[in-house]
Amino acid sequence: MTSRFLSVITGLALSCSTACHAPEKPAATSGKPRVAFVLKTLNSPFFIEMQKGAVEAAAKQNVDLVIQAAEREVDAEKQMQIVENLLQTGIKVLLITPSGSREIVAVLAKVNAAGIPIVVIDDRIDADVAAKAGVKIASYVGSDNVEGGRVAGRALVEMSGGKANVALLEGIAGHETGDSRLRGFKEAIKDSPGIKVVASQTANWERDQGFTVFQNMMEAHPEIDAIFACNDIMALGATEAIAAAGKTGKIRVIGFDAVDDARKAIEAGTMAASVAQLPSEMGRIAVESAAKLIKGEQIPAEQLVRIELVKKAPPAK
């Protein structure tokens, strides 16, 4: 993506120019209530799928949907600027996948002060920081990331026979999503003494960092024979590092999100498994929740989507 943001208004994808830095003018022609969906990025297949679900739901719910995102999902400061700008455009509900569980809380307090309901998707905000700032959210939409980590950990125990030297590719330190997945994974392997974590480091959710970080891990720990990455993008970077080292098939790779490229890698045998969590469903539920809030209806404080392990199908008999 060459522009700094991507804006999608009522299902039409528009590539933003530098004008995206300035506040948008309120939409005055559609007559529909305006809902803002601020994603971490649209450079990730996961969030592209989430966008699709949201756009389809917006057409059915008859809302004017504005989708914006920073170029990098680690750019919490830019995400805060986007929210600040959207506050000037007459939005009725804010939907957001936080780029920072703590960093984003300050701008969410401004959204609350404007009387605009907030629905948080995928990555929870820090409960303690939110409480101190007096931030209230109407609902959380996402998966149980701790359980997803357990699913990945149990899969490794089963696939490895309880013996593995594992490397972990973390998300961003202090962010709920990655931290919860790691916690669940470690819970699942704690009763398997033959599985040892020999290296653990963040790759900031990014493919190129997944490659570089795991390349360094393999050099420092040649005994590594398994890896759990907290998202598929980092896992795919790791598979490229494995291939470059001539170790394809010798290191078991488990990811998270089950994006299309990961599913292809699983079928090709370069990844062992991934945990699917249905981002399109998250987008759909988020927009449907916004429509209910606009009508004054109550919505659940937590709305979880299902998770499941994706691995290569056994050969047909």
N, C-alpha and C positions, 0 to 999 in steps of 0.2 A: 504494500500500500504506500503510495507516494505522498499522500496528504497526511497531515497530522491527525486528522479525525475523519471518521466516516459517519455521516448523518443519514438516517433512514426515516423518512416521514411518511406515515401511512403506507408502508410497504414499498416505497420507491427508494432505491439506493442512490444517494447523491454523493459524489466525491467532493469533499470540502476544500476550499481554497483557504488562504490566510484569513479570510473574513470570518472563519470559525473562531478566531480569537476574540472577536467582538460579540457582545450580547445579541442574541437573536431577537427579532421583533415578534411580538405575539401574533399567532395566526388568527386572522379575523375573517377568513372566508369560509372555512369548512363548517363552522357552527358546532363542531364536535368538541367534547372535552379533551384537553391536551394532557397526555401522559408522557413523562420523560423516562427513558430507560438508559441509564449510564452503565455501560459495560467496562470491564477492565481493558479490553482490546478487541479489535476485530481482525487481528493477525493470527488468531488461533482457531483451528477447526472446532474446538469445543464451544467457543463463544459465537462462531458463525452459526452453528446449529441452534444455539439458544436464541439468536436473533430470528432465525426462521420460524421457530415456534411462537415467538412473540408477535411477529408480523402477521402470521396467519390468524392468531387470536384477536389481534387488533381489528382486522377486517370484520370478524364475526361480532365483536363487541361494539363496533361503531365508535371507536375512539381515535383521536389524532395522535399517533404514536411517533415520538421523536427519539431516535437512537443515536447516541454519541459515545465515543470511546477514545482514550488516548492511544498513541501508537504502541507503547509498551505497557504491559500489564503491571509492571512494577512502579509506574509513574503516578504515585498517589497525589503528588502536588498538581499535576495536570488534571487529574480527575476532579480534584477539589475546584479548580478553576472552571471546569465544565459545569459543575453543579451550581456554582455562583452565577454563571451566565444564565443558566436555565431558570433560575429563580426570578429572572426579569421577564420571562416569556409567558406568564400566566398558566403555568402547569398546575394540574389538580392533584397529581400523585407523582412521587418520585420512586422509581424502581432502580436499584443499584446493586452491582456486584463489586463490593469494596476492594480497591487496590491496596488498602492498608486497614487492618482490623482496628488499629488505634488511631492512625493518622487522619482517617476520614471523619472521625467523630465530631471534630470541631465544626465542619461545614454542615453535618447533619443536624447539629443544634440550631443552625440558622434556618434549615428547612422546617424543623419543628416550630420555631418562632414565627414562621410565615404561615403556620396553620396547615401545612401540606403533609399528608400522610406518607410514610416511608415503608416500602417493602424491600427487604434485603434478600438477595439471592446468592446462593452458592457459598459465599464466604461470610461467616458471621462476624459482626463487630464485637470488639472486646467488651464484655458485660460490665466489668468494673469501671473502665474508662467511660463507657456510656452512662452508667449510673451517676458518676461524679459530675458529668456534663448535663445531666437531666435529659438525655436523649431517649426518646421512646420510638419504637418501631411497631408498625401495625402487624407485620408477619415476617417470618423467615421462610423462604422457599429453597429447598436444597436436599441434599442427601445426608445420611448419617456417615460422616467421614471417618469416625472412629471405627464403625462397623465395616466400612469399606477397607480400611487398613487391616482389620482382622481377616477379612476375606482373602486379601493378598497374602497375609502371613500364613494362613492355613493352607493356601495353595502351595506355597513354597515348601512347607513341612511335608506335604503329601508328595510333591514332585521330586523332592530331593531325598526322600526317605529319612528325613530328620538330620541330614548332615550337609552343611554348606558354610562357606565363608562369604559373607554378604557385605556388599557395599550399598549404602543408602544415598540416593540423590534427594535432598530435601527441597521443600519450597522455600519461601522467604521466611526467615526466622521471625517468630512472633506472630505470624499470620495463622489464624485458626485452621484453615483448610489443611495446609501441609502439616502443621503440628498435630492435628487430630489423626491424620492418616498414619503418621509415624507412630503415634501412641498406640493405635489399634494394631499396627503391624508388630510392634514390640510385645504387646500383650499376647498375640497369637503364637509367637515363637519362644516365649519365656520358659515354657515347660519342655523345650527341645534343646538340651545342652549341646547337642552336636551342631546346632546352627549358631554361628558366631558373627556378630557385626564387627568387621575389621576396619571399616572406613565409613564416615558419614559427613556430608558436606552439602551446602546449598548450591544449586545451579540456577536459582532464580526463575524457575519455570521455563527457561529458554533452551532451544535446541542446540545452539552453538555452544552455550555454556555446558549443557549436558555432555557434549562431545569433549570439550577441553577438560572439564572437571574429572570425567571418568577416565580419560586418557591418563591423567596424572595419577589417579587412584590405581590403575593397573600397573603403572611403573613402580609405585611405592609399595603395592601389595599384589605381587604376581600370583598369590594363592587365591585371589577372588574368583569364585565360580558361580556367583549369583548376584543379582542386583534388584533392588526395589526402588523404583523412581516414583515420586509422588504425583507426577503427571506423565502422560504419554509423550509430550513434546521433549522432555528431558530424556525419557527412555529411548526415544528414536535417535536422539543425539548420541546416546551411549552405544546403541547398536552400530552406529557409523564408526565410533571409536574402536569397537570390538572388531569390526570388519577390517579396519585399517591396521590393526595389530595381528590380523590373521587368526583370530580366536573365535570366529563365528561357529556356533554350535557347542562351544566349550564353556560359555557363560550364560546362565539362565537369566532372562530379563523379564521382569514383571512390572507393568506400568499401571496407570490409573486414568480412566476416562473412556477408553475403548473408542478413540476417534478412528476415522476410516483408515488412515495410514497405519495405525497400530494394528487394526484388524488384518490388514494386508500383510503386515510383518509377521503376525501370528500364523497366518496361513502359509507364509513362506518359510517359517521356522526360525526367523531371526529374533522373534519375541516369543516368550512362553505363554504369557497371559496378560490380561488387563481387566481392571474393574470398571464396568459400565455404570453410568449414573444418569443417562437420559437428559442432556441439556435442553433439548427441544421441549420436553415436558416442563422443565423449569420455566422457560420463557412463556409457555402457554399459561401455566398456573399464575405466574406473576401478573400478566396482563388481565386475566380473568379476575384476579384479586383486586387490581386497580379499578376495574369497572364496577365491582361490588362496592368498593369504598366510596366511589363517586356517587353511587345511589344511596349511600348511608347504611349499607348492609354490613353486618359483622362478618369477619373472616377469622379462621383459626390463627392462633399466635405462631404455630409451627406447621408447615406443610412439607412433608418429606416425600421424595420420589424414591422408587425402588432402586436397588443396586444388584448387580449380578456379575459373576465371573465369566469372562470370555476367554476361551482357550481353543486350541485347534481341535476340530471334530475328529474322532477316531476314524480310521479308514473303513469304508464300507466292506462288509463281509460278502 
